[in-house]
Amino acid sequence: MRFADRPVRVRVPATSANLGPGYDSFGLALARHDEVTASVTGGGLTIELAGEQTEQVPLDESHLVVRSMRACFELLGGQPPGLRLHCVNRIPHGRGLGSSAAAIVAGVELARGLCPDDRLEDDGALALASRLEGHPDNVAACLLGGLTVAWLDEGGTARATRLAPTGVRPVLFIPPDRSATAAARAALPATVPHPDAAFNAARAALLPLALTGRPELLLAATEDRLHQGYRAAGMPASARLVEQLRSEGIAAVISGAGPTVLALAVADQAGRAAARCPAGWECAELPPSTGAQ
């Protein structure tokens, strides 16, 4: 198996999943990016870190980018003798902004780039990234960019399609505290009432229309009864902020598993939304982004 004799660099965006009713299916790529450079060496593993939360990231084979590279190399036919990795992390960890999806996609794309005879098609890259992540919503948006709708086919393989969002100004409210995706998922019931499922099906059908040219539908299209209410007790400040913004006509939701709040602002709403940022939180207007590059 041949490996590239030069470094490969990838740039991967933050993502917000669910967007209200689209649990584990809708994703939006956002213009805050991690940058990772990798090269093949004669042996060993070297990891250099810069940026966000570097003290919390392992410097061994358990690093998520490395694990994802290894999985992709294995799929392509073999492992390199050694690796050097340089990561510039800008996506906050544990905030519902797809940091794990970004690491997984970075690893898959780096491995593909380091294999000149790459035989992994784009659909295969999505399938692998989804398998490593456990669900396809964030990785689809990270790979493809823009607004994505992802699903698993009858065989359990991830599929996705991309749309171009228009007329929306995403505003992020990022709290200082982290949350665990596993804990957020554990808060969900095993079953939901049929009326709630029907309610979300209608809103999820509206959402792509609202985000691609019908912004007047956004408030209705981002209503949810499947997950946010069940998780509210675990992130009360985020739930209060969502309620406050929505009471003012701004389409706000929990970003992924939280605790970040995403406001899908339109027209002059971005400034009004930013004025509601709680003390100690970061407020950032991040436009939709292209996918991994």
Rosetta silent file (secondary structure, phi, psi, omega in degrees, C-alpha in Angstrom):
SEQUENCE: MRFADRPVRVRVPATSANLGPGYDSFGLALARHDEVTASVTGGGLTIELAGEQTEQVPLDESHLVVRSMRACFELLGGQPPGLRLHCVNRIPHGRGLGSSAAAIVAGVELARGLCPDDRLEDDGALALASRLEGHPDNVAACLLGGLTVAWLDEGGTARATRLAPTGVRPVLFIPPDRSATAAARAALPATVPHPDAAFNAARAALLPLALTGRPELLLAATEDRLHQGYRAAGMPASARLVEQLRSEGIAAVISGAGPTVLALAVADQAGRAAARCPAGWECAELPPSTGAQ
SCORE:     score description
SCORE:     0.000 S_00000001
   1 L     0.000  128.526 -179.822    0.000    0.000    0.000 S_00000001
   2 L   -89.913  143.808  175.914    1.421    3.392   -1.034 S_00000001
   3 L  -123.611  149.643 -179.717    1.247    6.466    1.190 S_00000001
   4 L   -62.962  144.513  179.102    1.706   10.118    0.252 S_00000001
   5 L   -96.926   16.598  179.295    5.164   11.553    0.872 S_00000001
   6 L  -133.986  156.891  176.908    3.776   14.982    1.749 S_00000001
   7 L   -67.219  152.198  175.729    1.537   16.297    4.557 S_00000001
   8 E  -120.935  135.492 -179.251   -2.215   16.436    4.030 S_00000001
   9 E  -119.953  137.610  173.694   -4.373   19.144    5.620 S_00000001
  10 E  -128.651  153.256  179.945   -8.154   19.142    6.162 S_00000001
  11 E  -126.507  119.991 -173.261  -10.508   21.804    7.474 S_00000001
  12 E  -123.403  136.631 -174.600  -13.722   20.574    9.099 S_00000001
  13 E   -87.860  157.244  165.385  -16.705   22.676   10.244 S_00000001
  14 E   -65.294  157.658  178.891  -18.706   22.720   13.433 S_00000001
  15 E  -140.557  150.998  172.598  -22.228   21.358   13.015 S_00000001
  16 E  -118.220  126.248 -177.331  -25.588   21.708   14.702 S_00000001
  17 E  -106.397  164.201  178.355  -27.836   18.649   14.586 S_00000001
  18 E    78.751  -55.242 -179.721  -31.579   18.086   14.995 S_00000001
  19 L    56.196   34.292 -177.584  -32.530   21.762   14.393 S_00000001
  20 L   101.024 -101.749 -171.644  -35.619   21.172   16.498 S_00000001
  21 L   -82.267  -13.426 -170.788  -37.781   18.376   15.074 S_00000001
  22 E   -89.779   58.611 -174.062  -35.220   16.563   12.902 S_00000001
  23 E   -58.883  124.966  178.604  -33.812   14.271   15.575 S_00000001
  24 E    60.871   19.190 -178.479  -30.744   12.337   14.330 S_00000001
  25 E  -134.496  -42.356 -178.401  -31.442   13.406   10.762 S_00000001
  26 E   -90.424  144.182  176.334  -31.038   17.161   10.131 S_00000001
  27 E  -147.171  151.771  179.670  -27.668   18.899   10.311 S_00000001
  28 E  -134.828  123.361  177.384  -26.269   22.336    9.557 S_00000001
  29 E   -80.895  138.087 -174.404  -22.579   23.079    8.935 S_00000001
  30 E  -125.499  148.543 -171.241  -21.346   26.263   10.630 S_00000001
  31 E   -80.754   60.596  162.887  -18.339   28.479    9.914 S_00000001
  32 E  -134.411  125.173 -165.979  -16.103   27.551   12.832 S_00000001
  33 E  -126.229  140.482  163.438  -13.455   25.059   11.791 S_00000001
  34 E   -87.769  146.148  176.614  -10.887   22.676   13.179 S_00000001
  35 E  -123.258  128.490 -176.759   -7.754   22.307   11.043 S_00000001
  36 E  -132.028  132.684  177.436   -5.759   19.085   11.102 S_00000001
  37 E  -119.526  135.938 -179.155   -2.547   18.226    9.259 S_00000001
  38 E  -135.158  148.959  174.728   -1.163   14.692    9.038 S_00000001
  39 E  -144.735  153.997  177.489    1.875   13.072    7.488 S_00000001
  40 E   -87.365  134.290  178.891    3.272    9.556    7.306 S_00000001
  41 E  -120.797  179.992 -178.156    6.534    8.977    9.176 S_00000001
  42 L   -75.450  -13.249  179.118    8.968    6.108    9.581 S_00000001
  43 L   170.171  159.813  177.160    7.418    4.988   12.866 S_00000001
  44 E    79.585 -175.314 -179.812    5.586    5.940   16.047 S_00000001
  45 E  -138.133  124.804  176.266    2.859    8.501   16.671 S_00000001
  46 E  -122.912  127.674  179.135    3.346   12.215   17.336 S_00000001
  47 E  -124.597  126.518  176.490    0.391   14.503   18.112 S_00000001
  48 E  -116.474  136.003 -174.938    0.692   18.277   18.464 S_00000001
  49 E  -123.754  146.890  171.883   -2.277   20.330   19.692 S_00000001
  50 E  -147.685  154.122  175.223   -3.254   23.993   19.622 S_00000001
  51 E    98.294 -139.758 -170.971   -6.444   25.899   20.349 S_00000001
  52 L   -67.583  131.347  164.177   -9.495   24.792   22.360 S_00000001
  53 L    49.949   41.042 -177.039   -9.238   22.498   25.380 S_00000001
  54 H   -65.166  -27.567 -178.328   -5.899   20.979   24.428 S_00000001
  55 H   -70.970  -13.709 -177.140   -5.306   19.809   28.001 S_00000001
  56 H  -100.243    2.007 -173.906   -8.342   17.502   27.760 S_00000001
  57 L  -105.748  131.035 -179.639   -7.320   15.693   24.565 S_00000001
  58 L   -69.258  154.218 -179.316   -5.230   12.467   24.650 S_00000001
  59 L  -114.635   35.768 -178.646   -1.900   12.308   22.856 S_00000001
  60 L  -137.277 -163.775 -176.043   -1.962    8.605   22.020 S_00000001
  61 L   -63.828  -15.332  179.276   -3.827    6.083   19.885 S_00000001
  62 L   -79.581   -8.878  176.390   -7.080    6.902   21.728 S_00000001
  63 L   -56.936  132.448 -171.331   -7.203   10.357   20.070 S_00000001
  64 H   -64.197  -35.611  176.424  -10.410   10.354   18.022 S_00000001
  65 H   -62.752  -43.781 -179.793   -8.761   11.649   14.849 S_00000001
  66 H   -63.955  -45.988  179.360   -6.158    8.873   15.073 S_00000001
  67 H   -58.591  -39.031 -179.701   -8.797    6.198   15.742 S_00000001
  68 H   -71.413  -38.704  174.695  -10.753    7.381   12.705 S_00000001
  69 H   -61.324  -44.376 -179.759   -7.650    7.417   10.531 S_00000001
  70 H   -60.312  -42.863 -179.948   -6.823    3.878   11.638 S_00000001
  71 H   -63.237  -39.684  179.938  -10.335    2.685   10.792 S_00000001
  72 H   -71.304  -43.023  176.124  -10.135    4.246    7.335 S_00000001
  73 H   -56.881  -42.524 -179.899   -6.620    2.916    6.666 S_00000001
  74 H   -60.313  -41.711  179.068   -7.839   -0.537    7.641 S_00000001
  75 H   -65.494  -33.234 -177.821  -10.690   -0.248    5.167 S_00000001
  76 H   -83.372  -14.476  172.414   -8.256    0.878    2.468 S_00000001
  77 L   127.488   -2.527  178.642   -5.919   -2.028    3.030 S_00000001
  78 L   169.331  165.260 -177.794   -3.170   -1.305    5.565 S_00000001
  79 L  -102.834  145.025  174.729   -1.579    0.952    8.193 S_00000001
  80 L   -72.584  160.498 -179.757    1.291    3.418    7.667 S_00000001
  81 L   -65.422  -34.220  179.201    4.527    2.831    9.600 S_00000001
  82 E  -158.909  164.699 -177.488    4.094    6.018   11.637 S_00000001
  83 E  -138.549  143.393  168.513    2.004    9.204   11.851 S_00000001
  84 E  -121.672  131.528 -174.732    2.501   12.827   12.758 S_00000001
  85 E  -128.804  133.525  173.276   -0.619   14.873   13.537 S_00000001
  86 E  -125.445  118.289 -174.684   -1.029   18.612   14.154 S_00000001
  87 E  -116.059  128.017  170.502   -4.481   19.720   15.328 S_00000001
  88 E  -109.784  106.235 -173.518   -5.771   23.275   15.671 S_00000001
  89 E   -96.339  122.151  177.207   -9.024   22.919   17.617 S_00000001
  90 L  -120.501  -13.613 -179.572  -11.581   25.727   17.437 S_00000001
  91 L   -87.142  120.480 -179.453  -14.820   23.768   17.952 S_00000001
  92 L   -61.771  144.054  179.260  -15.713   23.622   21.675 S_00000001
  93 L   -88.477  145.159  173.886  -16.001   20.108   23.090 S_00000001
  94 L    67.325   27.765 -178.388  -19.133   18.862   24.810 S_00000001
  95 L  -118.656    3.010 -177.176  -21.321   21.764   23.713 S_00000001
  96 L    81.876   28.602 -179.488  -23.509   20.217   21.002 S_00000001
  97 L  -118.905   21.291  170.806  -21.459   21.604   18.107 S_00000001
  98 L    72.663   31.917 -179.432  -20.267   18.352   16.569 S_00000001
  99 H   -63.778  -38.266  179.539  -16.688   18.265   17.869 S_00000001
 100 H   -69.601  -39.109  176.806  -16.599   14.460   17.754 S_00000001
 101 H   -62.258  -40.485  178.843  -18.079   14.410   14.236 S_00000001
 102 H   -62.480  -41.921  179.096  -15.439   16.928   13.130 S_00000001
 103 H   -65.016  -41.918 -179.716  -12.661   14.742   14.551 S_00000001
 104 H   -65.074  -47.367  179.924  -14.062   11.630   12.870 S_00000001
 105 H   -63.764  -40.702  177.541  -14.514   13.323    9.496 S_00000001
 106 H   -58.772  -45.326 -179.742  -11.034   14.844    9.754 S_00000001
 107 H   -62.211  -44.646  179.514   -9.556   11.402   10.390 S_00000001
 108 H   -63.087  -45.007 -177.607  -11.400    9.784    7.492 S_00000001
 109 H   -70.390  -34.604  176.408  -10.500   12.579    5.071 S_00000001
 110 H   -64.373  -44.971  179.422   -6.852   12.637    6.186 S_00000001
 111 H   -61.807  -41.938  177.488   -6.529    8.899    5.638 S_00000001
 112 H   -61.428  -43.163 -179.055   -8.081    9.211    2.193 S_00000001
 113 H   -67.165  -28.784 -179.246   -5.713   12.054    1.345 S_00000001
 114 L   -84.023   -3.066  178.955   -2.658   10.106    2.501 S_00000001
 115 L  -111.986   97.609 -177.583   -3.532    7.191    0.218 S_00000001
 116 L   -57.501  -27.738 -179.397   -2.768    8.160   -3.409 S_00000001
 117 L   -98.558   31.553 -176.741   -4.589    5.053   -4.606 S_00000001
 118 L   -48.145  127.738  178.673   -7.681    5.883   -2.520 S_00000001
 119 L  -117.495   13.216 -178.834  -10.550    3.590   -3.454 S_00000001
 120 L   -94.749  113.588  179.164  -13.073    4.880   -0.921 S_00000001
 121 L   -72.438  167.567 -178.907  -15.936    6.735   -2.598 S_00000001
 122 H   -59.738  -39.870  177.853  -17.713    9.647   -0.922 S_00000001
 123 H   -62.092  -36.769  178.128  -20.660    7.425    0.018 S_00000001
 124 H   -67.981  -36.700  177.240  -18.223    5.035    1.674 S_00000001
 125 H   -64.349  -42.129  177.162  -16.644    7.870    3.635 S_00000001
 126 H   -63.283  -43.611 -179.077  -20.074    8.918    4.931 S_00000001
 127 H   -62.317  -43.377  179.807  -20.936    5.341    5.863 S_00000001
 128 H   -65.906  -46.574 -179.603  -17.666    4.879    7.761 S_00000001
 129 H   -61.244  -40.254  178.839  -17.938    8.228    9.570 S_00000001
 130 H   -65.264  -40.533  178.628  -21.535    7.474   10.551 S_00000001
 131 H   -63.550  -40.561  179.675  -20.571    4.050   11.891 S_00000001
 132 H   -68.961  -36.320 -179.133  -17.791    5.565   13.992 S_00000001
 133 H   -79.763  -33.452 -178.663  -20.051    8.339   15.311 S_00000001
 134 L   100.590  -11.011  176.412  -23.098    6.132   15.866 S_00000001
 135 L  -161.027  154.997 -168.138  -25.526    8.355   13.942 S_00000001
 136 L   -95.472   -7.589 -167.818  -25.289   10.231   10.634 S_00000001
 137 H   -63.236  -54.027 -178.708  -26.641   13.752   11.279 S_00000001
 138 H   -67.786  -43.897 -176.343  -23.480   15.636   12.330 S_00000001
 139 H   -66.451  -32.777  178.102  -21.037   13.742   10.121 S_00000001
 140 H   -63.652  -46.948  179.381  -23.229   14.272    7.046 S_00000001
 141 H   -64.990  -38.449 -179.936  -23.286   18.043    7.573 S_00000001
 142 H   -64.887  -41.880  179.721  -19.556   18.067    8.333 S_00000001
 143 H   -72.188  -46.505 -169.702  -18.707   16.168    5.153 S_00000001
 144 H   -93.881  -25.887 -176.953  -21.162   17.771    2.752 S_00000001
 145 E    79.240  171.983  179.070  -21.649   21.264    4.205 S_00000001
 146 L    64.904 -146.361  176.683  -24.764   23.405    4.147 S_00000001
 147 E   -99.298  128.955 -179.392  -28.032   21.872    5.340 S_00000001
 148 E  -125.548  149.182  170.065  -28.189   18.092    5.229 S_00000001
 149 E  -118.490  122.420 -176.064  -30.856   15.458    5.728 S_00000001
 150 E  -120.950  153.198  179.348  -29.396   12.074    6.650 S_00000001
 151 E  -155.933  167.294  174.104  -30.921    8.643    7.132 S_00000001
 152 E  -105.658  132.176  178.274  -30.036    4.964    7.367 S_00000001
 153 L   -76.904 -176.873 -174.603  -31.171    2.705    4.534 S_00000001
 154 L   -62.353  -24.087  177.679  -32.712   -0.726    5.125 S_00000001
 155 L   -88.913    1.182 -179.976  -29.260   -2.242    5.491 S_00000001
 156 L    85.588   10.844  179.631  -28.258    0.336    8.126 S_00000001
 157 L   -88.928  135.459 -177.997  -25.940    2.280    5.788 S_00000001
 158 E   -71.250  138.174  173.666  -25.909    6.065    6.152 S_00000001
 159 E  -131.145  158.170  179.256  -27.201    8.179    3.288 S_00000001
 160 E  -157.821  154.803  172.248  -27.527   11.965    3.028 S_00000001
 161 E  -132.209  151.491 -175.073  -28.587   14.767    0.746 S_00000001
 162 E  -111.747  140.197  173.511  -27.491   18.396    0.813 S_00000001
 163 E  -125.412  159.954  179.902  -29.558   21.579    0.534 S_00000001
 164 L  -104.063  108.989  179.202  -28.444   25.210    0.415 S_00000001
 165 L   -68.409  142.994  179.860  -29.901   27.266    3.287 S_00000001
 166 E  -136.827  147.929  172.943  -30.958   30.803    2.378 S_00000001
 167 L    71.693   19.144 -178.118  -32.189   33.827    4.303 S_00000001
 168 L  -127.185  142.199  179.719  -31.052   32.555    7.708 S_00000001
 169 E  -122.039   93.658 -178.734  -28.409   33.938   10.095 S_00000001
 170 E   -65.288  129.897  176.115  -27.437   31.278   12.661 S_00000001
 171 E  -120.036  126.062 -178.267  -26.574   32.725   16.073 S_00000001
 172 E  -104.364  137.731  173.504  -24.932   30.431   18.650 S_00000001
 173 E  -116.982  105.911 -170.529  -25.134   30.851   22.421 S_00000001
 174 E  -108.146  112.194 -179.011  -22.356   28.712   23.873 S_00000001
 175 L   -77.506  163.453  179.583  -22.342   28.214   27.657 S_00000001
 176 L   -73.675  -22.140 -176.060  -19.154   27.603   29.649 S_00000001
 177 L   -89.045  148.170  178.563  -20.380   24.232   30.928 S_00000001
 178 L   -95.305  163.914  169.503  -20.171   20.989   28.975 S_00000001
 179 L  -135.003  160.858  179.826  -22.704   18.197   28.644 S_00000001
 180 L  -102.843  129.237  179.373  -22.329   14.544   27.740 S_00000001
 181 H   -59.053  -40.062 -178.611  -24.130   13.254   24.652 S_00000001
 182 H   -61.478  -40.857  179.087  -24.633    9.880   26.300 S_00000001
 183 H   -67.281  -39.314  179.156  -26.376   11.489   29.286 S_00000001
 184 H   -64.575  -38.685  177.672  -28.560   13.602   27.011 S_00000001
 185 H   -70.071  -33.404 -179.862  -29.614   10.498   25.069 S_00000001
 186 H   -66.924  -21.011  179.943  -30.287    8.613   28.296 S_00000001
 187 L   -75.656  -11.108 -175.926  -32.863   11.248   29.245 S_00000001
 188 L   -85.647  142.078  178.024  -35.080   10.250   26.308 S_00000001
 189 L   -73.333  159.783  179.476  -37.945    7.773   26.778 S_00000001
 190 L   -70.708  -29.442  179.072  -38.020    4.476   24.909 S_00000001
 191 L  -135.723  158.803  176.757  -41.367    5.390   23.305 S_00000001
 192 L  -129.607  155.706  178.250  -43.288    8.596   22.618 S_00000001
 193 L   -62.204  144.760  179.957  -47.031    9.241   22.193 S_00000001
 194 H   -56.163  -42.866  178.123  -48.314    8.875   18.651 S_00000001
 195 H   -59.396  -35.072  178.489  -49.611   12.497   18.540 S_00000001
 196 H   -68.601  -38.753  177.156  -46.126   13.760   19.393 S_00000001
 197 H   -63.149  -42.617  178.470  -44.595   11.668   16.595 S_00000001
 198 H   -65.124  -40.125  177.782  -47.159   13.035   14.138 S_00000001
 199 H   -57.520  -48.786 -178.389  -46.494   16.576   15.389 S_00000001
 200 H   -69.258  -33.469  178.086  -42.761   16.209   14.728 S_00000001
 201 H   -60.733  -41.860  179.491  -43.246   14.580   11.337 S_00000001
 202 H   -65.841  -43.285 -179.013  -45.163   17.645   10.156 S_00000001
 203 H   -67.728  -40.123  178.676  -42.559   20.068   11.524 S_00000001
 204 H   -63.840  -33.610  176.997  -39.669   18.091   10.069 S_00000001
 205 H   -67.852  -33.412  179.324  -41.366   18.190    6.673 S_00000001
 206 H   -73.472  -30.369 -167.244  -41.639   21.985    6.956 S_00000001
 207 H   -59.615  -48.530  178.213  -38.053   22.555    8.031 S_00000001
 208 H   -59.596  -36.655  177.804  -36.194   22.203    4.682 S_00000001
 209 H   -64.081  -44.488 -179.233  -38.774   24.491    3.084 S_00000001
 210 H   -63.247  -36.511 -175.119  -38.350   27.079    5.857 S_00000001
 211 H   -86.078   -7.343 -178.059  -34.554   27.018    5.600 S_00000001
 212 E  -121.488   33.256  172.795  -34.395   27.271    1.801 S_00000001
 213 L   134.349   -3.548  178.256  -36.545   30.284    1.080 S_00000001
 214 L  -124.519   65.085 -173.642  -39.592   30.368    3.368 S_00000001
 215 H   -63.639  -20.051  178.231  -38.216   31.939    6.574 S_00000001
 216 H   -65.767  -13.958  179.087  -41.693   32.925    7.747 S_00000001
 217 H   -92.944   -4.149 -170.497  -42.227   29.230    8.499 S_00000001
 218 H   -60.751  -41.271 -176.461  -39.163   28.861   10.730 S_00000001
 219 H   -62.310  -45.757  177.773  -40.840   29.322   14.085 S_00000001
 220 H   -68.737  -39.300 -174.197  -43.401   26.616   13.373 S_00000001
 221 H   -70.011  -17.635 -179.016  -40.891   24.402   11.555 S_00000001
 222 L  -101.861    9.161  175.111  -38.537   24.259   14.556 S_00000001
 223 L   -69.037  148.839 -175.148  -41.130   23.107   17.096 S_00000001
 224 L  -148.331  141.081  173.315  -40.281   19.795   18.749 S_00000001
 225 L  -129.435    7.316 -174.883  -41.872   17.229   21.058 S_00000001
 226 L   -93.834  -33.075 -171.359  -39.422   14.333   20.688 S_00000001
 227 L  -140.673  -37.637 -171.425  -36.311   15.292   22.628 S_00000001
 228 H   -64.432  -41.617 -179.951  -35.859   18.879   23.854 S_00000001
 229 H   -62.441  -38.968 -179.443  -38.541   18.755   26.535 S_00000001
 230 H   -68.837  -27.385 -177.108  -37.164   15.538   28.004 S_00000001
 231 H   -92.596   -7.254 -171.483  -33.666   17.027   28.198 S_00000001
 232 H   -59.138  -38.743 -177.629  -34.673   20.397   29.645 S_00000001
 233 H   -62.736  -27.279 -179.685  -34.103   19.410   33.288 S_00000001
 234 H   -83.887  -11.952  178.680  -30.470   18.632   32.509 S_00000001
 235 L  -144.388   64.374 -172.333  -29.816   22.046   30.927 S_00000001
 236 H   -60.552  -38.009 -179.664  -32.294   24.489   32.547 S_00000001
 237 H   -65.641  -39.384  178.392  -30.463   27.681   31.510 S_00000001
 238 H   -66.889  -41.580  179.615  -30.436   26.572   27.868 S_00000001
 239 H   -63.269  -39.860  178.489  -34.123   25.594   28.015 S_00000001
 240 H   -64.609  -40.989  179.959  -35.013   29.014   29.474 S_00000001
 241 H   -65.189  -42.311  176.241  -33.076   30.813   26.749 S_00000001
 242 H   -57.982  -46.755 -178.846  -34.820   28.796   24.022 S_00000001
 243 H   -62.696  -41.743 -179.887  -38.199   29.650   25.546 S_00000001
 244 H   -64.045  -47.940 -178.848  -37.332   33.342   25.836 S_00000001
 245 H   -63.021  -42.584 -178.884  -36.100   33.652   22.255 S_00000001
 246 H   -66.357  -34.106  178.220  -39.093   31.765   20.857 S_00000001
 247 H   -65.127  -20.519  178.086  -41.495   33.991   22.832 S_00000001
 248 L   -98.012   11.391  175.728  -39.955   36.906   20.898 S_00000001
 249 L    84.956   12.036 -179.035  -40.559   35.201   17.544 S_00000001
 250 L  -101.517  126.946 -176.006  -36.996   33.929   17.047 S_00000001
 251 E   -73.824   93.314 -178.293  -36.661   30.274   15.987 S_00000001
 252 E  -111.280  144.984 -179.648  -34.381   28.930   18.727 S_00000001
 253 E  -144.676  166.134  169.080  -33.523   25.289   19.446 S_00000001
 254 E   -77.352  132.699  179.413  -31.042   23.227   21.418 S_00000001
 255 L   -81.480  114.818 -179.854  -27.995   22.519   19.257 S_00000001
 256 L    56.805 -130.636  178.346  -27.530   18.768   19.053 S_00000001
 257 L   -85.243    4.712  178.303  -27.364   17.262   22.539 S_00000001
 258 L    79.799 -178.211    4.571  -26.771   20.743   23.999 S_00000001
 259 L   -89.983    4.289  177.959  -26.193   22.788   25.986 S_00000001
 260 L   -61.440  143.765  175.141  -25.515   25.310   23.188 S_00000001
 261 E  -106.140  134.963  176.988  -28.574   27.167   21.900 S_00000001
 262 E  -111.540  124.659  172.906  -28.964   27.837   18.183 S_00000001
 263 E  -106.747  122.236  177.213  -31.113   30.721   16.969 S_00000001
 264 E   -92.098   80.566 -172.375  -32.039   30.557   13.291 S_00000001
 265 E   -79.968  151.819  175.276  -32.431   34.307   12.943 S_00000001
 266 L  -130.309  154.739  176.529  -33.823   36.106    9.929 S_00000001
 267 L    50.276 -121.049 -175.117  -33.669   39.744    8.812 S_00000001
 268 L   -90.721   10.891 -174.837  -33.015   41.975   11.833 S_00000001
 269 H   -73.711  -23.527 -173.775  -33.412   39.218   14.440 S_00000001
 270 H   -60.119  -45.217  179.408  -29.696   38.435   14.827 S_00000001
 271 H   -65.441  -41.582  178.352  -28.951   41.580   16.786 S_00000001
 272 H   -64.899  -38.446  178.388  -32.021   41.178   18.984 S_00000001
 273 H   -64.720  -46.272 -178.038  -31.107   37.569   19.640 S_00000001
 274 H   -59.435  -30.708 -179.989  -27.516   38.423   20.562 S_00000001
 275 L   -66.002  -15.410 -179.662  -28.793   40.929   23.130 S_00000001
 276 L   -93.671    7.491 -176.645  -30.281   37.990   25.083 S_00000001
 277 L   -64.507  123.587  179.456  -26.920   36.268   25.574 S_00000001
 278 L   -64.408  152.224  178.046  -26.574   35.235   29.235 S_00000001
 279 L   -59.624  135.796  178.791  -23.600   36.530   31.198 S_00000001
 280 L    87.154   -7.442  177.815  -20.564   34.314   30.846 S_00000001
 281 L   -93.549  156.850  171.475  -21.769   32.698   27.610 S_00000001
 282 E   -94.505  134.247  174.443  -20.205   33.186   24.191 S_00000001
 283 E  -115.179  128.869 -177.266  -22.457   34.583   21.477 S_00000001
 284 E  -143.952  128.781  171.879  -21.348   34.093   17.872 S_00000001
 285 E   -89.783  114.340 -176.876  -23.085   34.584   14.545 S_00000001
 286 L  -118.722  112.246  179.044  -21.746   31.770   12.368 S_00000001
 287 L   -66.676  160.092  173.271  -22.925   31.593    8.752 S_00000001
 288 E   -56.524  146.998 -174.595  -23.551   28.223    7.117 S_00000001
 289 L  -118.425  158.529  167.077  -20.317   26.594    5.980 S_00000001
 290 E   -72.819  168.890 -177.428  -19.104   24.366    3.212 S_00000001
 291 L   -82.132 -163.362 -176.657  -18.122   20.874    4.272 S_00000001
 292 L   -57.675  136.595 -179.830  -14.747   19.288    4.898 S_00000001
 293 L  -134.394    0.000    0.000  -12.020   20.645    2.658 S_00000001
